[in-house]
């Protein structure tokens, strides 16, 4: 199965409050809940084409309401500043006394909708005020038995400095002595506003201040504690973990922990956020199923869409990781990246349609979209801490206009969408359903046609490839130009031989995106002529 992941932040996904006050409180701006992610909402996500749903921000994290505001980013706080690994975030729950039950009920509803559940695992850092009140009986808390006199020890869960925490900004009434290293490997008691000052680095037995010396024998304390946390959430019915900043945690830990989790939960999915291509194969060998393809395919598709990079360069991106391409997770949006329709990217969601076709159909590997992407969400609000940055805030309480228009106060009927938003969502629905169901995409082979093109095909603006599985044949042709183009596609002799294709004077083909019928020759000697509108593509299923 080709995983198609739908990422959503419950805090914003089902928040129907339209106040949208800058830096507003929960009481002013509202907050989505887990219970509001109803069977109807989940059916709509499944109907869009998703196979998995990634619930971002489930585990309890620091907020200005429950923690010292000066060490919290925004009123709502970062979902990646965990305060209790064994707790569900109370803002997301209607009955805070039943918050774990509300989460497990959401897992059950998701499974009933035939959606697997992914949650975040944040292994590199925790909030400065981390303290678990919900840990099972007999479980030792992080840092509980640390010796703060030791700057480093594999027996400690944190790294310590021999001076008080005194950052380069006002921390009001917060006191920490000795200071602990920040989550972005800042080993100083004076982090800046640009550091991950709200978090503290977890110690996996790497002595960073000692030249990176690794002390893994005996097994460091943190390893056992994180294994217990993974098994705890696995027991709640989740199907996978998106592992935040996995490359900031030593590979040896993953090689140790993932097999132990999979021994008890064989189908558990592990997705790594890794940005260094030189480390990709190391983390796959450690047991990860999929890795972010951010610095390769994402960056290039964005460059093609918004910076007029040459489209033919897409070929170099898949070739660079061809031996592991089935393990690379493609996406054009997530909570860390700017929205496609923002002024920072390309201004309109429809302009990324050909790039999205590449992401969804080039390989058998998984593809992910972020809630609102299918609606052309602009992310151009100045919500509070995050400012107007082209992203949907993860730090503030906020109502997202496009999601509210689609959800229609829980009806999930799209009644408030504009015509352009409806058209865009229809495109995503068609594309993702094709990516999920067509065997030529889920199991087949890809043959890149760009090298064989000549006159009538602009390699700077157009792209083409074949997907084939047994007798099923798809021809994908894409126009990244901002104007309608006549395109001539040639299928070389090498493709006929490699894919074992037969030549035909005439074949019929249907564009799976629009149901439009085409006829053309399938021949080495006669090219295929197509006319494609600006920023559009076709997925032609060739009969017989």
Protein Blocks (a to p, Z undefined) as FASTA:
>chain_A
ZZddddddfklmmmcbfklpghiafklnopadfklmcfklmmmmmmnopabdcdehkacc
ddfklmcfklcgcjkopaklcfbfkbccfklpfblmlmmmmmmmmmmmmmmnopacdddd
dfkbccfklccfkbcehiacehklpcfkbmbafkbmbdcdfbdcddfbdehjaccddddd
dfkopacfbdcfkbcfkbccddehiafknoopacfbccdfklmmmmmmmmmmmmnopabd
cdehkllpcfklmmmmmmmmmmmmmmbccddddfbfklmmmmmmnopabdcdfklmmmmm
mmmmmnopafklmmmmmmmmmmmmmmpccdfbdfkbccfklmklnopaklmmmmmmmmmm
mpmcdcdddehjlnopnklacfblnopnhpacfkbccddfklmmmnnnononopmpcfkl
mmmmmmmmmmmmmmmmmmklmmmccddfklmpcehiafklgccddddehjbccdddddfb
fbdcdddddddfklmmmnopacdfbdcdddfklopacdddddfklccdddddehiacddd
deZZ
